[in-house]
Amino acid sequence: MAKQLTQEEISKDLFFKKLADLSTEMISEHGKDFTMGALLLAARFIAENKPFEKESEHPERVSSAS
């Protein structure tokens, strides 16, 4: 009998599917090198706790803690 997936496992599976679809689209448009580089850069940003957007792109989100 198949194991019942938890909500967390279902959620993770859905994110893997989205990531696979996005990766396929990126490869189709820009090739494997670009796609791998972009995904590695995203992983690096996550590891280093860096924001994905520049603060200047969304000035309304900048805090006034001066």
C-alpha positions as CSV (number, residue, x, y, z in Angstrom):
1,M,0.0,0.0,0.0
2,A,1.3,3.5,-0.9
3,K,2.3,5.8,1.9
4,Q,0.0,8.7,2.5
5,L,1.8,12.0,1.8
6,T,1.8,14.7,4.5
7,Q,0.6,18.3,3.6
8,E,4.3,19.4,3.8
9,E,5.3,16.6,1.3
10,I,2.5,17.6,-1.1
11,S,3.5,21.2,-0.9
12,K,7.2,20.4,-1.5
13,D,6.2,18.2,-4.5
14,L,4.2,21.1,-6.0
15,F,7.2,23.4,-5.6
16,F,9.5,20.9,-7.3
17,K,7.0,20.7,-10.2
18,K,6.9,24.5,-10.5
19,L,10.7,24.6,-10.4
20,A,10.9,21.9,-13.0
21,D,8.5,23.8,-15.3
22,L,10.3,27.1,-14.8
23,S,13.7,25.4,-15.5
24,T,12.3,23.8,-18.7
25,E,11.0,27.2,-19.8
26,M,14.3,28.9,-19.0
27,I,16.3,26.3,-20.9
28,S,14.0,26.6,-23.9
29,E,14.4,30.4,-24.0
30,H,18.0,30.9,-22.9
31,G,19.9,27.6,-22.7
32,K,21.3,25.3,-20.0
33,D,24.2,27.5,-19.0
34,F,22.0,30.5,-18.2
35,T,19.5,28.4,-16.4
36,M,22.1,26.7,-14.2
37,G,23.8,30.0,-13.5
38,A,20.5,31.6,-12.5
39,L,19.5,28.8,-10.2
40,L,22.9,28.6,-8.6
41,L,22.8,32.4,-8.1
42,A,19.4,32.0,-6.5
43,A,20.7,29.3,-4.2
44,R,23.7,31.5,-3.2
45,F,21.3,34.4,-2.4
46,I,19.3,32.1,-0.2
47,A,22.4,30.7,1.6
48,E,23.7,34.3,2.2
49,N,20.3,35.7,3.2
50,K,20.5,38.3,0.4
51,P,17.3,39.9,-0.9
52,F,16.2,38.8,-4.4
53,E,15.3,42.4,-5.3
54,K,17.4,45.5,-5.1
55,E,16.1,48.0,-2.6
56,S,16.1,50.8,-5.3
57,E,13.5,48.7,-7.3
58,H,10.9,49.0,-4.5
59,P,11.6,52.3,-2.6
60,E,8.3,51.9,-0.7
61,R,9.7,48.8,1.1
62,V,12.8,50.6,2.4
63,S,12.6,51.3,6.1
64,S,13.3,54.7,7.5
65,A,15.6,53.5,10.3
66,S,18.2,56.2,10.2
